[in-house]
């Protein structure tokens, strides 16, 4: 059976979610599809193009039904958090201008170009930091002083939720600051 471009992107996203960006190689994606790596090049010319397509898929639904910049940033953050290293993939694609940035265009319509860039960079950065924190927590790499919600029990789900809630609240406070600044300009 021949794979489609959508199959390749889906396989790449599965590899990303399971192994992280560092291990998301063309060889591993090909293995996920049970094909030779050269078969992928019938669909994408290089890994950068695949990365761009992955980023587009991660944010495909973001902002489709909102005209509120706060809600847009919340949707963007949620989409990035749904997949391991999602923020890094989308931020990398945006930084290298791999493909068009539909999210930047839409947010620019809402808050202008400087506001859009500021909100996007803030959302990418905060989400990358959140994902790094979550991954460190999952691996047991955080000590109690680094995680105020931590307890002596490494499997403490309530502590993990409290850490996530603190990060969510931090994100909201940052949005408050940026949006207040945009209103005053």
Secondary structure, 3 states (H helix, E strand, C coil): CCCCHHHHHHHHHHHHHHHCHHHCCHHHHHHHHCCCHHHHCCCCCCHHHHHHHHHHHHCCCCCCCCCCHHHHHHHHHHHHHCCCCHHHHHHHHHHCCCCCCHHHHHHHHHHHHHHHHHHHHHHHHHHHHHHHHHHHHHCCCCCHHHCCCCCCCCCCHHHHHHHHHHHHHHHHHHHHHHHHHHHHC
